[in-house]
Amino acid sequence: MKRILGFILKFLISSILLYIFLSRVDISAVKEILKQIKIPLFIAGFFIYLSNVFVATKRWSLFLPSGLEYFKLVSLYFIGSFFNTFLPGPVGGDAVKAFYLYRHIGKGGLSLAAVFMDRYMGLIAMVCIAFISLIGGYSYIKGTEIVWVILILMGALLLASLFLWRVNWGKIKFLSSFYAPLMEYKSKRKAIYNGLMLGFAVQCIGITSIYFLSLSIGFRTSIIYFFMFIPIISAASAIPVSVAGLGIREAGYVILFTKIGVTSAEALSLSLLVFTTMVLFNLIGGIEYLRIGKGLQMTTDK
């Protein structure tokens, strides 16, 4: 019941935010922009976005037992992405990934720790890039709530990290099996370093894909602005108060891109195009789940 109520609340927040920004935009102009989409550039943007799963899977594999078959992990990452988007709750897809991993290695604590570390590395990379972008693009967002959102998110991540690595919360009985394998990562500095580097790579690939999507609807904006704005939007959208960031993401695009001369209709069109790309990407995970998910057995490389 809590999960259902939480999802309903997120849905209401997304609906309210979408209503506010849709009411301020000429919807007919948005339709005209989307009608003129250049399909080859859209396809290029989609496949660049799609390539991210292979980099993200490599990042995840750094925290997994050696020998797991890489392309089975890719399938599992697709499935996790699908459930993260369409399953109510903040950790739906992560729970699915951890469950399938547990079925193979038989260690629930290690499975959860590996999934957590993958998420943690990605979040650190995203927040760091967002903070750098905040400094570089401050003149465009000063006086808006976005500044406080990023600062609060960064502060929360710092405090959570201090608690995670400095406090022995493993004494709590039901968390002990998760705590022990998680603490072992402290000695695996190479894996952490490579995980952070791949986290930055994931962010850069995602930004590049959005730049190509913008070209498909006629944007003529320097890619520099995308490296300044997209991390900020991504960080704000990551706060779990809406459905898949819907509403917050659209607000971010409209607020930031209109600062550099993009019309609100163009900014909203790009946001909707990004969301469409995400949905198409995550539907691949749904197809993978229907194809092999229910009987997925992780195997080792020979």
Buried (B, 14 or more C-beta within 10 A) or exposed (E): EEEEEBBEEBBEBBBEBBEEBEEEBEEEBBEEBBEEBEEEBBEBBBEBBBBBBBBBBBBBBBBBBEEBBEEBBBBBBBBBBBBBBBBBBEBBBBBBBBBBBBEBBEBBBBBBBBBBBBBBBBBBBBBBBBBBBBEBBEEBBEEBEBBEBBEEBBEEBEEEEEEBEEEEEBEEEEBEBBBEBBBEBEEBEEBBEBBBEBBBBBBBBBBBBBBBBBBBBEBEBEBEBBBBBBBBBBBBBBEEBBBBBBBBBBBBBBBBBBBBEBBBBBBBBBBBBBBBBBEEBBBBBBEBBEEBBEEBEBEEEE
